[in-house]
Amino acid sequence: MEIIHSSHSLYYTEYHVCWITKYRHSILTPAIRKYLVKLLPEIIETMPGCKIKEINVLEDHIHMVMIIPPKFAVKDVIGRLKGKSSSKLKEKLSINKSVWSPGYFVKTVGIPEEKIISYVRNQ
């Protein structure tokens, strides 16, 4: 567990996040999965302090363990990740329909985090 220092606070806000494709369609091919593993960290870099610790992209959903500082609402971070990645995937796949289902799952990660990371890694 890594306590993070900011100018006026200390925090450890780690989340297990998951979202699915629209209608749970298996559209995330191995090539698309590889692309998302590269793309999602690039998107998150635009939000200072946010970090993806672990990611696993499957054919119809994504699992991540993330650090999201208290200054960001979790829904806003996930919304940006889903929105930007959806736009990029629509370009790449030449489709005009929704990529992601509107909802998501989020849970704070407690101790032991190794079990959550192992779970995400081995989905």
BELTA-V754014 format. One line per field, one symbol per residue. psi: psi as a letter, one per 20 degrees, with the letter a starting at -180 (. if undefined). burial: b if it has 24 or more other ideal C-beta (glycine too) atoms within 12 Angstrom, else e. A space follows every 50 residues. Layout:
psi = ???
burial = ???
This chain:
psi = popppahjrqqnnpqpqprrqpjkqminrhghggghhggghhghhinphq pohqqopahjrppqpqpoqhippghhghgggggghggghgghilqjrqgq qharpppqpapphhgggggghk.
burial = eeeeeeeeeeeebbbbbbbbbeeeeebbeeebbeebbebbeebbeebeeb bbbbbbbbebbbbbbbbbbeebebeebbebbbebbbeebeeeeeeeeebb eeebebeebeeebeebbeebeee
